[in-house]
Amino acid sequence: MKIEHHYDVRVAWTGNRGTGTSDYRAYGRDHVVSAEGKHPLEGSSDRTFHGDADRWNPEELLLAALSQCHMLSYLHVAARNGVVVVGYTDDATGTMVQTRDGGGHFTEAMLRPRVTVADPGQVELAHSLHAEAARECFIAASVNFPVRHEPETVAVP
């Protein structure tokens, strides 16, 4: 059975400084990402592309989506396997290569989840569940570059 899910967001450009896109440096890259019933995200381009470093850029949001998806898939798999997770952080990184024609693409993402489990006897099982979570992550399955994992699993001291 095929189950479809649909998502709606609105992106509104707020960077018109009065002359629109009359020149590459004449306009701001600021924008707001919103969805009904949710807090808006203030976005911009990466600072390299004349963006505001204090706002989220699309590259960071893509990496955050990969990290969030793995975490949520992992928590689901852990619960299904009787592993009690009491802490989870991820210091994810991504690499994007710019091409000579002005475009670019991600070449990889590296997720580094650090999971804390309640039972020291389940550390090995908990660690092994990252592979299953990676297979179940919808976002990772939707990108055309490798999403690697370097997990660390510890028990509550």
N, C-alpha and C positions, 0 to 999 in steps of 0.2 A: 504494500500500500504506500502510495506517495502522499506525504503530508507537506503542504506548502505553508510557509510563514512569510508575511509581508511586513516591511518596515518603511516608515516615512520620516524623513527629516527635511528641514528647510535650512538652506544656507543663504544668508543675506549679506551682501557686500556693504560694508560701512566705511570704506576707504576713499570715497570721492572727496578730494581736497578742493573741489571747486572747478576743476578743469577736466574731470574724468580721466580717461586714459590717453590724454593728448601727448604724453611722453612716458617712457618706461619708468622714469623716476618721479613722475608727477602725481602718481596715485599711491594710496596706501593699500596694503594687502589685508587690512583688518576686515574681519567678517564675524558673523555670529551664526553658530550652528544651534538649531533648536528643534525640539519635537514636542508635540502636545503633552502637557502635564509634567514636563521636565525642566530642570534648570538649564539655562542656555550655556553654551561653551563659547568663550571668546577665542577666535582663531585668527591666524595670520599665516604668512609663509615663513619658512626658515629664515633666520637672520641673513644667511648667505644670499638669499633672494630678495633682500630689502624688506624683510618682515620684522615684526615686533617680537623680540625674544621672550617677552613676558606672557605671550599668548601661545596656545597650543597650535602646533603646525600639523599638517596632514601626515607627515612622516611619523611624528610622535604618536598620533592617534592610531595609525595603522599598527605600530608596535604595541601600543597599549591594548588594542583589540586582540592581538595575538596572545598577549600575556594574560588578559582577562579570560579569554576563551579557554586557554589551557588550565588556568586556575579553577574555573567553574566546572570544566570537564573532570579535572582531577578530584575535586571535592565530591562530585557525584560518584565517581568510580570508587573512591575511598569509602564513602557511606555504603555503597552497594556491597563492598567487600568486608564490612565490619571494622574498618580502620578509623579510629577516632583522631581526626586532625584538630589540633588546638592552636596552630599558628601557621601562617603562610605568607611569605614575601617573595618577590621576584625582582631581580635587578636585570632587566632585559636590555639587550642592545641590538641594533640593526645596522646594516651596511647598505648604503645606496651609492650607486655609481652613476655619475653624470656622463652622458655621451656627447660627442663632438657636435651633434646636431641640435643641442640644447635640451634634449630629453634626458631621461634617466630611468633607472629601475633599481629595486632592491635586489641584492644578490644573496642575502641571508639574514636571518634573525636568530639570535641566540637567547634562549630563555634560561635563567638561572634560578629556578624555584628553590627556596629553602623551606622545607616542611618540618613542622614539629608535631610529633604524634604523642598520644597519651601513654601508650604501652611500649616500653623498650623492646618487648618481644615481637613487635610488628614493624620494626624499622625496615627490615629487608623487604617484606611484603609491600609496605608503603612506598619504598623506593621503586620497586618494580612496576607499580601502577602508573607511572608516568608514561610508559609506552602505550598503554591502553587509552589513557587520557589524550595523548597526542593523536591517536587514530580517531577519536570521537570529536575532536575540536573542529567545528564547522568553519571557523575562520582560517585555520591552518590548511584545511582541505581546499580552500578557495584561492590560495595564492600560488604563484608559479615559481617560487624560490624556496630553498630549504629552510625549515624552521627546526633548529637544533635545540637540544636540551642538555644542560649540565646540572641536574638536580642534586641537592644535598638533603638528606633526611636525618633528623635527630629526634631523640625522645626527650620528654620533659625531664629536667635534671632532678 
